[in-house]
């Protein structure tokens, strides 16, 4: 029997906060950090211009979706890092950065999937302690305060888009961070949860929530849940309980995010633009800056490289998905009557989507577009007073192309 829903109704008039941690430390006043909050300064736009010297080219469809870059490719560790969730490319970059003296410390997360804590790793053992994804709101940037107090001035920062935006804005405004030499590894990110909400979601969708070690929405249109002991549970996207996607499950901050691919990082390392691999070891990499090139060179001999794959066209798949995607935002009351799709039908839809739908870089485009359009409608529908601040120009261009008028 499903666990009763006990998630509070969202209060959309409350300012979104991803709990990035920048204003939670005490090395400098919280007011200074709040000036750098992405929900006060907006996504991309001027930040992107400051980093790259220009805006995105709206005529370049890849740049419109994935951000400004020097090159993109798929990669796979020759010898995966033991215990790493995705083969360990990010972990290996951090290890090499410490070993070579490029940085004095790594701003990262320790702890479990449901209880992450900000950490400043200064040894290989401490870097390895940060292995594994933490898909909840996490105060990573608290470790910047620790680094400043310890006198560290060369740092590698591993973070989600909200962390990276706050870091870039703060470095431009905060003289303390302005003195630091920063190297930034970005993780593609969308729809993190409050830890208590993630516990509820896991109980609601899995047969054995107590043994879950990690969970990802994968390119085969299924949620893959890895359990202790090596078992993997696979649930079709289409079979998720309607309550899991209703307003209030995902935080306002994630529903107001417009940087899935972490466009301000020096290098982005994720999976959803790579071809589906059953062992989760193939990753998609986006090198964005000269610093990103230096970070990649640290592991150049540790990885095999492959060109991006591209099949199909994301546009019709996005159009076909928009109705169900936007319904919980525009008509949340309709979820009360929606039934959970039987697993046989859901698995059949997964098979058809896999056979006929977009793959590789087009699957990545599908994911970016569908989340960007959903969040555009969320902000426009629920917090229209924040529309001008939060939504960058290229998202408005995208909404126009799809004829979105929420």
For each residue, the residues with C-beta under 8 A, 3 or more apart:
1:
2: 204 241
3: 200 203 204
4:
5: 200 243
6: 200
7: 197 200 248 249
8: 248
9: 247 248
10: 247 248 252
11: 14
12: 252 382 383
13: 383
14: 11 252
15: 39
16: 39 251 252 253 255 256
17: 37 39 253
18: 38 39 137 160 162 192 251 253 254 257
19: 24 137 138 139 253
20: 37 138 139 140 141 159 162 163 166
21: 24 25 118 138 139 140 141 142 143 144 163
22: 25 33 36 37 141 142 144 166 167 170
23: 30 33 34 37
24: 19 21 30 139 141 142
25: 21 22 28 33 141 142 144 145 146
26: 145
27: 144 145 146 148 149 176
28: 25 32 33 145 148 174 176
29: 32 33
30: 23 24 33 34
31: 34 35
32: 28 29 35 36 170 173 174
33: 22 23 25 28 29 30 36 37 166 170 174
34: 23 30 31 37 40
35: 31 32 40 41 169 170 173
36: 22 32 33 40 41 166 169 170 173 174
37: 17 20 22 23 33 34 40 41 166 169
38: 18 41 42 43 161 162 165 166 169
39: 15 16 17 18 253 256 386 389 390
40: 34 35 36 37 389
41: 35 36 37 38 46 47 165 169 389
42: 38 45 46 47 389 390 391 392
43: 38 47 161 165 257 258 259 390 391 392 395
44: 47 48 56 67 258 259 263 264 392 394
45: 42 48 49 55 392 393
46: 41 42 49 50
47: 41 42 43 44 50 51 165 168 169 264
48: 44 45 51 52 55 56 67 68 263 264 392
49: 45 46 52 53 54 55
50: 46 47 168 172
51: 47 48 168 264 289
52: 48 49 68 288 289
53: 49
54: 49 68
55: 45 48 49 393 394
56: 44 48 60 63 64 67 68 394
57: 60 63 64
58: 64 394 397
59:
60: 56 57 63 64
61: 64 65 365
62: 65 66 72 361 365
63: 56 57 60 66 67 68 69
64: 56 57 58 60 61 394 397 398
65: 61 62 261 364 365 368 369
66: 62 63 69 72 261 263 273 286 364 365 368
67: 44 48 56 63 259 261 262 263 268 286 288
68: 48 52 54 56 63 263 288
69: 63 66 72 286 287 288
70: 287 288 289 292 293
71: 286 287
72: 62 66 69 273 284 285 286 287 308 361
73: 284 285 305 306 307 308
74: 273 274 275 282 283 284 285 305 306 307 308 309
75: 89 282 283 284 285 303 304 305 306
76: 87 277 281 282 283 303 304 306
77: 80 81 87 88 89 92 281 302 303
78: 302 303 304
79: 302
80: 77 84 87 88 281
81: 77 84 87 88 91 92 128 131
82: 88
83: 128 131 132
84: 80 81 87 88 91 131 132
85: 131 132 133 214 280
86: 89 90 133 271 280 281 283
87: 76 77 80 81 84 280 281 282 283
88: 77 80 81 82 84 91 92 131
89: 75 77 86 92 93 269 283 285 299 303
90: 86 93 94 158 185 187 269
91: 81 84 88 94 95 127 128 130 131
92: 77 81 88 89 95 96 298 299 302
93: 89 90 96 97 156 185 267 269 295 296 298 299
94: 90 91 97 98 106 108 121 127 130 156 158 185
95: 91 92 98 99 124 127 128
96: 92 93 99 100 102 298 299
97: 93 94 100 102 103 106 156 183 295 298
98: 94 95 101 102 103 105 106 121 122 123 124 127
99: 95 96 124
100: 96 97 298
101: 98
102: 96 97 98 154 156 183 294 298
103: 97 98 106 154 155 156 181 183
104: 122 152 153 154 155
105: 98 120 121 122 147 150 152 154 155 156
106: 94 97 98 103 120 121 122 126 127 130 155 156 157 158
107: 118 119 120 140 141 143 144 147 155 156 157 158 159
108: 94 119 120 121 127 130 140 143 158
109: 116 117 118 119 130 134 138 140 158
110: 116 117 119 121 126 129 130
111: 115 116 117 119 134
112: 115 116 134
113: 116 132 133 134 135 136 198 212 213 214
114: 136 195 198 199
115: 111 112 195
116: 109 110 111 112 113 134 136 138
117: 109 110 111 139
118: 21 107 109 138 139 140 141 142 143 146
119: 107 108 109 110 111 126 129 130 143
120: 105 106 107 108 143 146 147 150 152
121: 94 98 105 106 108 110 126 127 129 130
122: 98 104 105 106 126 152
123: 98 126 127
124: 95 98 99 127 128
125: 128 129
126: 106 110 119 121 122 123 129 130
127: 91 94 95 98 106 108 121 123 124 130
128: 81 83 91 95 124 125 131
129: 110 119 121 125 126
130: 91 94 106 108 109 110 119 121 126 127 158
131: 81 83 84 85 88 91 128
132: 83 84 85 113 213 214
133: 85 86 113 187 214 216
134: 109 111 112 113 116 138
135: 113 192 193 198 214 215
136: 113 114 116 192 193 194 195 198
137: 18 19 192 193 194 195 251 253
138: 19 20 21 109 116 118 134 160 192
139: 19 20 21 24 117 118 142
140: 20 21 107 108 109 118 143 157 158 159 160 163
141: 20 21 22 24 25 107 118 144 157 159 163 166 167
142: 21 22 24 25 118 139 145 146
143: 21 107 108 118 119 120 140 146 147
144: 21 22 25 27 107 141 147 148 155 157 167 177
145: 25 26 27 28 142 148 149
146: 25 27 118 120 142 143 149 150
147: 105 107 120 143 144 150 152 155 180
148: 27 28 144 145 151 152 176 177
149: 27 145 146
150: 105 120 146 147
151: 148
152: 104 105 120 122 147 148 155
153: 104 179 180 181
154: 102 103 104 105 180 181
155: 103 104 105 106 107 144 147 152 180 181 182 183
156: 93 94 97 102 103 105 106 107 182 183 184 185 295
157: 106 107 140 141 144 163 164 167 182 183 184 185
158: 90 94 106 107 108 109 130 140 185 187
159: 20 107 140 141 162 163 164 167 184 185 186 187 265
160: 18 138 140 163 164 186 187 189 192 262
161: 38 43 164 165 186 189 257 259 260 262 263 264
162: 18 20 38 159 165 166 189 253 257
163: 20 21 140 141 157 159 160 166 167
164: 157 159 160 161 167 168 184 186 262 264 265
165: 38 41 43 47 161 162 168 169 259 264
166: 20 22 33 36 37 38 141 162 163 169 170
167: 22 141 144 157 159 163 164 170 171 177 182 184
168: 47 50 51 164 165 171 172 184 264
169: 35 36 37 38 41 47 165 166 172 173
170: 22 32 33 35 36 166 167 173 174 177
171: 167 168 174 177 178 180 182
172: 50 168 169 178
173: 32 35 36 169 170
174: 28 32 33 36 170 171 177 178
175: 178 179
176: 27 28 148 179 180
177: 144 148 167 170 171 174 180 182
178: 171 172 174 175
179: 153 175 176
180: 147 153 154 155 171 176 177
181: 103 153 154 155
182: 155 156 157 167 171 177
183: 97 102 103 155 156 157 266 291 294 295
184: 156 157 159 164 167 168 264 265 266 267 291
185: 90 93 94 156 157 158 159 265 266 267 268 269 295
186: 159 160 161 164 261 262 263 264 265 266 267 268 269
187: 90 133 158 159 160 262 268 269 270
188: 260 261 262 268 270 271 272
189: 160 161 162 192 257 260 262
190: 254 257 260 367 371
191: 250 254 371
192: 18 135 136 137 138 160 189 250 251 254
193: 135 136 137 197 198 201 249 250 251 254
194: 136 137 197 198 251
195: 114 115 136 137 198 199
196: 199 200
197: 7 193 194 200 201 249 250 251
198: 113 114 135 136 193 194 195 201 202
199: 114 195 196 202 203 209
200: 3 5 6 7 196 197 203 204 249
201: 193 197 198 204 205 244 249
202: 198 199 205 206 209 212 215 225
203: 3 199 200 206 209
204: 2 3 200 201 241 243 244
205: 201 202 223 225 235 240 241 244
206: 202 203 209 212 225 233 235
207: 233
208: 211 212 227 233
209: 199 202 203 206 212
210:
211: 208 227 228 229
212: 113 202 206 208 209 215 225 226 227
213: 113 132 226 227 228
214: 85 113 132 133 135 225 226
215: 135 202 212 223 224 225 226
216: 133 223 224 271 280
217: 223 237
218: 221 222 223 224 271 276
219: 271 272 274 275 276 359 363
220: 234 276 350 354
221: 218 236 237 238 349 350 353 354 357
222: 218 234 235 236 237 350
223: 205 215 216 217 218 234 235 236 237 240
224: 215 216 218 232 233 234
225: 202 205 206 212 214 215 232 233 234 235
226: 212 213 214 215 230 231 232 233
227: 208 211 212 213 230 231 232 233
228: 211 213
229: 211
230: 226 227
231: 226 227
232: 224 225 226 227
233: 206 207 208 224 225 226 227
234: 220 222 223 224 225
235: 205 206 222 223 225 239 240 346
236: 221 222 223 239 240 341 343 346 347 349 350
237: 217 221 222 223 240 346 350
238: 221 341 345 346 349 350
239: 235 236 340 341 342 343 346 347
240: 205 223 235 236 237 244 245 340
241: 2 204 205 244 340
242: 245 246 328 335 338 339 340
243: 5 204 246 249 335
244: 201 204 205 240 241 249
245: 240 242 249 328 335
246: 242 243 249 328 332 335
247: 9 10 328 329 332 382
248: 7 8 9 10
249: 7 193 197 200 201 243 244 245 246
250: 191 192 193 197 254 255
251: 16 18 137 192 193 194 197 254 255
252: 10 12 14 16 255 256 383
253: 16 17 18 19 39 137 162 256 257
254: 18 190 191 192 193 250 251 257
255: 16 250 251 252 374 375 378 379
256: 16 39 252 253 375 378 379 383 386 390
257: 18 43 161 162 189 190 253 254 260 375
258: 43 44 372 375 376 390 391 392 395
259: 43 44 67 161 165 262 263 264
260: 161 188 189 190 257 367 368 371 372
261: 65 66 67 186 188 268 270 286 364 368
262: 67 160 161 164 186 187 188 189 259 265 268 270
263: 44 48 66 67 68 161 186 259 268 288
264: 44 47 48 51 161 164 165 168 184 186 259
265: 159 164 184 185 186 262 268 288 292
266: 183 184 185 186 287 288 289 291 292 295
267: 93 184 185 186 285 286 287 288 289 291 292 295 296
268: 67 185 186 187 188 261 262 263 265 285 286 288
269: 89 90 93 185 186 187 283 284 285
270: 187 188 261 262 273 274 283 284
271: 86 188 216 218 219 274 280 282 283 284
272: 188 219 284 363 364 367
273: 66 72 74 270 284 308 360 361 363 364
274: 74 219 270 271 277 282 283 284 309 360
275: 74 219 282 309 359 360
276: 218 219 220 359
277: 76 274 280 281 282
278:
279:
280: 85 86 87 216 271 277
281: 76 77 80 86 87 277
282: 74 75 76 87 271 274 275 277 306
283: 74 75 76 86 87 89 269 270 271 274
284: 72 73 74 75 269 270 271 272 273 274 308 364
285: 72 73 74 75 89 267 268 269 296
286: 66 67 69 71 72 261 267 268
287: 69 70 71 72 266 267 292 293 296
288: 52 67 68 69 70 263 265 266 267 268 292
289: 51 52 70 266 267 292 293
290: 293 294
291: 183 184 266 267 294 295
292: 70 265 266 267 287 288 289 295 296
293: 70 287 289 290 296 297
294: 102 183 290 291 297 298
295: 93 97 156 183 185 266 267 291 292 298
296: 93 267 285 287 292 293 299 300
297: 293 294 300
298: 92 93 96 97 100 102 294 295
299: 89 92 93 96 296 302 303
300: 296 297 303
301:
302: 77 78 79 92 299
303: 75 76 77 78 89 299 300
304: 75 76 78
305: 73 74 75
306: 73 74 75 76 282 309
307: 73 74
308: 72 73 74 273 284 360 361
309: 74 274 275 306 359 360 361
310: 359 360 361 362
311: 358 359 360 362
312: 317 356 357 358 359 362
313: 316 317 358 362
314: 317 318 358 362 363 365 366 369
315: 318 319 369
316: 313 319 320
317: 312 313 314 320 321 353 357 358 366
318: 314 315 321 322 366 369 370 373 402
319: 315 316 322 402
320: 316 317
321: 317 318 324 325 366 370
322: 318 319 325 326 370 373 402 404
323: 326 327
324: 321 327
325: 321 322 328 370 373 374
326: 322 323 329 330 373 374 377 406
327: 323 324 330 331 334 335
328: 242 245 246 247 325 331 332 334 335
329: 247 326 332 374 377 378 381 382 406
330: 326 327 377 381 406
331: 327 328 334
332: 246 247 328 329 335
333: 336
334: 327 328 331 337 338
335: 242 243 245 246 327 328 332 338
336: 333
337: 334
338: 242 334 335
339: 242
340: 239 240 241 242
341: 236 238 239 345 346 349
342: 239 345 346
343: 236 239 346 347
344: 347 348
345: 238 341 342 348 349
346: 235 236 237 238 239 341 342 343 349 350
347: 236 239 343 344 350 351
348: 344 345 351 352
349: 221 236 238 341 345 346 352 353
350: 220 221 222 236 237 238 346 347 353 354
351: 347 348 354 355
352: 348 349 355 356 357
353: 221 317 349 350 356 357
354: 220 221 350 351 357 359
355: 351 352
356: 312 352 353
357: 221 312 317 352 353 354 363 366
358: 311 312 313 314 317 362 363 365 366
359: 219 275 276 309 310 311 312 354 362 363
360: 273 274 275 308 309 310 311 363 364
361: 62 72 273 308 309 310 364 365
362: 310 311 312 313 314 358 359 365 366
363: 219 272 273 314 357 358 359 360 366 367
364: 65 66 261 272 273 284 360 361 367 368
365: 61 62 65 66 314 358 361 362 368 369
366: 314 317 318 321 357 358 362 363 369 370
367: 190 260 272 363 364 370 371
368: 65 66 260 261 364 365 371 372
369: 65 314 315 318 365 366 372 373 398 402
370: 318 321 322 325 366 367 373 374
371: 190 191 260 367 368 374 375
372: 258 260 368 369 375 376 395 398
373: 318 322 325 326 369 370 376 377 398 399 402 404
374: 255 325 326 329 370 371 377 378
375: 255 256 257 258 371 372 378 379
376: 258 372 373 379 380 391 395 396 398 399 404 406
377: 326 329 330 373 374 380 381 404 406
378: 255 256 329 374 375 381 382 383
379: 255 256 375 376 382 383 384 386 387 390 391
380: 376 377 384 387 406
381: 329 330 377 378 384 406
382: 12 247 329 378 379
383: 12 13 252 256 378 379 386 387
384: 379 380 381 387
385:
386: 39 256 379 383 389 390
387: 379 380 383 384 390 391
388: 391
389: 39 40 41 42 386
390: 39 42 43 256 258 379 386 387
391: 42 43 258 376 379 387 388 395 396
392: 42 43 44 45 48 258 395 396
393: 45 55 396 397
394: 44 55 56 58 64 397 398
395: 43 258 372 376 391 392 398 399
396: 376 391 392 393 399 400
397: 58 64 393 394 400 401
398: 64 369 372 373 376 394 395 401 402
399: 373 376 395 396 402 404
400: 396 397 403 404
401: 397 398
402: 318 319 322 369 373 398 399
403: 400
404: 322 373 376 377 399 400
405:
406: 326 329 330 376 377 380 381
